[in-house]
Amino acid sequence: MPETPVRLATRGSDLALRQAAAVAERLEDRHTEVELVEVETEGDRIRDELIHRLGKTGAFVRALDERVIEGEVDAAVHSMKDVPTDFPEALVVAGVPERAPANDLLLTPGGRSLSALPEDATVGTSSLRRQAQLLDERPDLDVQPLRGNVDTRVEKLLATSVGAEHERRVIADGELDSPSASGTESRPAEEDRDETFDQPVEDWLDSLSVVEQDALARYPVDPAYDAIVLAEAGLDRMGLLHHVPHQRLDPATFVPAPGQGAIAVTAPDTDAERFRAALDHSRTRVETTVERTVLTELGGGCVAPLGVHATLRGEYVHVVARVLDRAGDETIRETADLPARDHADAAREFAAGLADRGGADLVAEARRTAAEHEETEGAR
């Protein structure tokens, strides 16, 4: 009698499906048949709100875990940074595969660094943590909301530059009488017509990558982003890393979210061992345990600008944490080398010290701000 396939719940986004497929491949290497089950989550349904405005953590997680608890599927595949700290008692993180790079990237059409962005540049992000760290380094920046899947966000960034070049080429070819088909350009038509290009418009369009062509279809966009910040892991898994100029942000200073770059497979405790044996990467398990322990102790969730990054170095785990206010005006940064053998207990002690030095006050203030915003929105 054939073995019943292992059913894995996953979101239906391209990135989520790629992550789930990678988990399925690992299980299939262990001669386990796998079936992926797509589940729509609250975060998928509410597309026009930022994650920290959804009113609770786990917007992309709850619906999948409910399927596991109800026995409809055997396990669920998540981006670990989305998994809330108030975890259902019926489940455990049964598998943690080796994670991708944890750091963030600054993406710009020209590959500029953060310091090289023009004054008052518009930077897109959906993360309070990224917003606060951007403003801490560059208070002049205009940080604007950015929602959508990874490819959508990249297209929104590229739309302005690709669209503007398309208009210039069309005008230079004499196909437009005005300087802008969209009404967003104000340069004289004669100036554009004086430009020369090495290929016809149609040939230039054919030379664009798929992501650039999709970006052109979005033109014009409002706001027009000068840069956006995304996780390197997501871009890499989507195959977009080499299609967009970028600068890596140092995780020692621009500290990633706890668990960023890692995948978490949740399952009932009674069934956890088979997933752990097939999927677990010991280094990643230690590092993400430290990061999530600090997050749990501080209670940051997704409403507080909090970054934690751990790196296993032999007998020690080097950890750096930053807690900020939303405007980036106040920041607390701490580092430590924790004993790997007792990394969970040591992480709790590290978090307690961070809380005593002002971290708890910043998290509490962020929670008050979030609650006030919810109350205001609910009264409308």
N, C-alpha and C positions, 0 to 999 in steps of 0.2 A: 504494500500500500504506500503511495507516494507521501512524502512528508508535507505537512501543511506549511505554506509559505509564511515567513515572518512579515507581518503587516506594519509598515512604518508610516506614521502620520507626518505630513509636511505641509507647509504653506505652498501656494501655487505660483509664487513669483519665480522668475528665472533663477535668481540666486539661491532661493530656498531649495528648488528642485535640483540644482547642481550639488548643493551640500548633501541633500538626501541621497543623491545618486552615488556620491563618493562613499557614504556610509554603507549603502547597499553593496557596492563593489567589494568593500572590505569583508562584509558578511558572506558574500558569494564566494570569495576566495577561501572561506572556511566551509564550503560546500553547503551553504544555507540559502535556500530559495527565498527571494524577497519580493514583496509587492508594496509599491508606494501608494499611499492614500492621500489625496489632496484635500485639505480642509481650509475653509475660509475663516479668517479670524477677525476680531473687532478692529484690529489695526488695518486690515485690508479693506474693511467696509468704510471706515471713516478716513477718507483720503485727503480731506481738506484741513485736517487738524494736525498740529505737531504732536509728537508722542507725549510730551510732558503736559499736554492739555487734555488728554483722554480721561483724566480723572482717577486713574489707577495704573499701577505697573502691570506688566505682562500682557500688553495689548496684542502682541503677536504670539503669545504662548498659551494662554488659558484654554482656548478652544481645542488645541491639539492634546493637551494633557487630560482634558475631560474625556476625550475619546479613549485614552489609555485607561483611565480609572473605570470607565464604563465597560471595558473589555472589548470594545469594537476594534481596537488595534493593539499590537503588542508593545510598541514603543513610539516615541515621537522624536523628531530631529529638530533642534533649535540652534540659532546663533546664541552662544552662551551669554553674550552681553545683554540679550533680551530676557533671559530667565530671571524672574523676580526672586528676591531673597526669602519671601514668605512662601516657601515651597510646600505643595500638598504633602501631607504626612504619608499618603499611600504610595508616593513615588520617590525615587532616588535618581541622581545623575549616574546612570549605570555605565555609560561609556563616554570617554573624552579622547577623541583621536588627536594625533599630533596637530598642533595649531599652525596656521599661517602667520606671517608677520603681524604683530599686534599694533604697529604704529599707524598714525594718520598720515595722509598726503594732502598737500596743497596743490590743487589743480588750477592752472591758468592756460589760456590759449598760447602764451609765449613761454611757459615754463619759468615764470618769475618766482623769486623767493618771497617770503612774507614781508621782509624789510624793503623789498624793491617794489611792492605794490604802490600805485599812486596814492596821494593823500585822499582820504574820504572814499577809498575804493569800496565797492559793494561786494561782500563775501557771503556766500550762501551756506547755511548749515541748518540741520534740524535738531542739533544737539545743544543743550544748555552748557554742557562741559566744554565743547569746542568754542561756543560763543564766548564764554567767560575767559578762556585762555587766549583767544584771539584779541579780545579787548584789553586783557592784561598787558599784552605785548604792543598792541597798536590801538590805543583808545580812539583814534580818529576814524577807524573803520566803520562802515555802515553794514552791520551784520543783519542779513535778511533771511526769512524762513525759506527752506528748500525741502520740498517733499517729493515723493515718488521713488520708484525703484532705482537701482544704481544706474542703469542705462539712461533712464529718464533724466536723472540729475546731471549726468554728463552732457546729454543733448541740450539741456537748458543753459549750461555754461557755454557750449560751443555755438549756440544758435546765433548770437549777436555777431561774433567775428566772421563766421562763415556766411551769414546772411548779408553783412555789409560788403564783404568781398564780392559776393554774387551780384549785388546791385552795381558795384563799380564796374564789373566786367560787362554787365548788360548795357550800361550807359556808354561805356567805351566803344561797344560794338554798334552804338547808335540805335539800339532797340527800344530805348526809353527817351521821352522828351523832357521828363522831369528828373531831378537828381535822386528821387526816392519813390519807389513804388509803394512803400509802406508808410511814408510820411515821417519816418524817423531820422532821415538824413537832411542836412541843411547846406551841404556843399554845392557850389554852382555847377550846373550841368557841364559847362565848358571845361571846368577843371577836370571832371571825371572823363570827359571825352578825349582830353589830351593824354590820358594814360594809355600805355601800350602793354599788351600782354602776349605771352609767348604761345598761346593756344586759344582756339575758339571757346566760347562759353560751354558748348555741349561737350567738348573734349575735357574741359576742366571739371564739369559735373561728373563725367564718367570716372575721373581720376580720384574723386572723393571716396573715402572709406564709407562703409555702411553707416557708422555712427555719425559721421559728418553729414551724410545725406539725410538721415533722420533728423539731425539738428536743424538743417536748413528748412525742413518742413514746419518747424516750430517758430520760425522767424516771422515777426518780431516777438520778443519776450519781455515781460515786465514783472520784476525788474531785470535789467541787463546786468548779469553777474560778471565782475572782473575776475573772480576766483571762487572756488568752492572747496570744502574740506570733506574728504571721504576716507574710510578705512582702506588701507592697502589690500587687506585680505579680500574684501568684496570685489574690488576692481580686478584683482588677479584671478579670482574664481570665475568672473564673468568674461575673462579674456580681453579686458579693456585696458590693462595696465600699460601696454606699449602703444596705445592709440591716442593717449592724451598726455601732453607735457606736464610734468609734475615735479614737486620737490618733497622729499621725505622730511617729516617733522620729527625731531629728536624725541623719543619717548621718555627721556630723562627730564625734559623740560615741558614739552607738550604731551602731558601724560595721558595715555589711552584709557578707555573705559575698562573696568574690571571684566576679564574674560574676552576682551576684543580679539578677534581672529580665531577664536576657538569654537568648536561645535560641541553641543551637549546632547546626548541621547538619554532621554528620560524613560524609565520603565518601572514596574512594580519591584519592590525590594526582593520579592520571592523569585523573580525572574531575571535579576540583575547580572548574575554571574556570567551567563553566556554572552551578554553584550560586553561586559568588562573584559573577558578573556579575548574576545575578537577585536575590540576596538581601542582599548585604553592605551594611552601613551603616558608612561610614568612621569616624565619631565613636565608635560603639559598639565597632568593631574595636580602635581605639587604646586606649580606656578599659579594655576587658576584657583586652587583652593586658598592660597594666601590672598589673592586679590579679592575673591568673593567673601572671605572671612572678614577682611577689613570693611568691605561694603556693608556686610550684615551688621557688624558692630556699630558702624556710624549711622546706619539706617538711611543712607542717601537715596536709594531707589533711583528713579529717573527724574526726580524733581529737584535734585541738588547737583550743582556742578562739581563732580567728584571724579578724579582719575586715580587709578592704582595700577602699577605695572611691576610684576615680579619676574626675576630671572634666576634660575637655579645655577649656582656656581659651586660645584663640588659639594662640600659639606654645608654650604650656606645658601640662603635665598636672599638675593639683593632685592629690596623693595623700595619703590619711590611712590609717594602719594601726594596729591594736591587737592585741597578743598578750597573753593572760591565762592564769592558771592556772584550773583548773576551778571553784574556789570563789570566784573573783573577788577573792581577797585580793591577788594580785600582777598588775600590769598595766603594759605598756609601750606608749606611744602616740607615734607619730612622724608628722610631716607634711613634705611637700617639694613644690616646683614643679620638675618634670622637663621637659627640652626635648622637645617633641613630635616633632622630627625624629629623635631617637635614643631614643625612649621605652622600647624594650625593654632596651637596654644600660643606660640610666639607672635603670630599675626594678630591674635586677640589682644595681647599686651601692647603691641605696636599701635593698634587702633585706639585703645584706651588712652594712650599717651597723646595721640593725635587729637582725640576728642577733648582732652583736658587743656590742650594748648590753643583751643579756639575752634577746632573743627566741628564740635557738637553745636556751637552757637551758630556757625554758618549754615549747617544743615537745617537747624531749627528755623532760621530765618527764611531759608529757601522753601521749607514746608509751609510757613505762614503765608508767604507770597503766593504759592500755588493754591492754597486754600482760599485766599482772598479772591484770586482770579476765578476759581470755580464758582464761588458765591456770586461774583459779579456777572459771570456768564449765565448762571442759572436764573438770575433775576431778570434777564432780558427777555 
